[in-house]
Amino acid sequence: MSDKYDLAPERVFEDLKAGKVLLVDVREPSEFANERIHGALLHPLSTFEPKAIPTDGSRQVIFQCGSGKRSRMALEQYLQATDADAAHLAGGIGAWKTAGLPCIRLDPSTGQIIDSGKY
C-alpha cells in the first residue's frame, strides 16, 4: 500500500474541522476512555467490521489508533471490503499529540477529564 494513505496529523485536523472526514478510532474501549480525539468514533480493531462503518460517501474515512499500526490494519481491511475513500492517521494519536493538536484525556491521579481544546 502506498504512502497516499498515510495522512499527517495537521491535515487530518484541518479536514476534521472542515467536516470532510469521519475519524474512526480502532483502539480498545479503555484506550479510548483514557485519551481520544474530539469527534472520533470508536470501532475497536478486535471486533472490527468494515461494513459497520457509517459512511454516506460525502466524507473520507480516516482510521486512527495509538501509533498507526492498528489503523493501517483497519484501513487495509476496509479497502478490501468497500470501495469507499479512506486513509489513516500516520503515527496515530502519538503523532497527533506531538503536533500539539487538541485531545481529551483522563487524569489518572484524579479521574478528572482534561480537554486540551476543541477544534
N, C-alpha and C positions, 0 to 999 in steps of 0.2 A: 504494500500500500504506500502510495507516495505521500510526500510531506504536505500536499494540498489539504489534507485532512487535519493537520496539526495547526491549531489556531493559538495565537498569542493571547495572554490574559487581557491585554488592553483592547484588542479587537473584540473579544467576547464581551467585555464590559460595555463598550460603546454600542454594540449590536443589541445587547440585552436592554440597555437604557432606551434604545430606539424601538423596541418591540419587534425586532427582526428575528429573534431566536427563541427557542424553547430549550432551556437549560435543564438537563437531566443528570442528577447526581446518582451514580451507581454504587456508592459506598453502602455500608450496612447502617441500619437504623441508629445504632449507638454512636457511630461516627457522625452521622448527620445531626443528631441531637446535640452533640458536643460542639460542632462548628459547621457552618453552612454559608452558602452564598445566597443573598436575597433573591427570591424568585425561582430558585431551583426546585424541581420536583424530585422526589425520591423514588427510584426504581432500582433496588439492590441487584448487583450482578449475580448474587447467589440464587435469586429467583427470577432472573431477567427473562422477559418475554417480549421480543422486539415488536410484535404487533399490538402490544398493550400500550405502547407509547402514544399519547394523544397528539395527533398532528392533523392539520387540515390542509397542509401544503403551502400555507401562507408564511410560515416561519421555518428557518433552518433548525434542525435538531442538533444540539451540541451536548455531547456527553462529557461528564466531569467526575473525577474521583480525587484521591489524595495526591497521587504523583503522576498520573497519566497512564499507568499500566492497565488498570481495570477499565478505564474509559475507552482505551484503544480496543480492548477485547469486546466491549459492548458495541462499539462502532462497527467492528468487523461483522458481528452477528447481525446487527441492524441492517447493514448494507446488503448482506446476503438474503435477508428475509423481506426487504422492502425496496422500493425504488425512490424513497424519499431523500431529500437533500440533507446530508448530515456530516458532522465533523466532531472533533473532540478538543478539549482544552488541554493543550500541551503543558505538561508539568503539574496539572491538577490544581487543587486548592493551595498547595505549597507555592507554586509559581504565582498564583493569584495574590497571596499574601505578600510575597517578596516584591511584587509590583506595587504594593501599597493600596490595593483595592479593598473596598469595604466587605466585611462579612459579619456574621453573628456568631458569637461563641459563648460557651458556658464557663464561668469562672469555677474551677474545680474546688477552690477553697471555700467559696460562699454559696455556690449554686445560682448565683446571680447571672442574668443574661447580659452580655456586653455587646452592644451594637456599635460597630465602628463606622456607621454611616450607611445610608441607603442611597442607591443610585437615583 
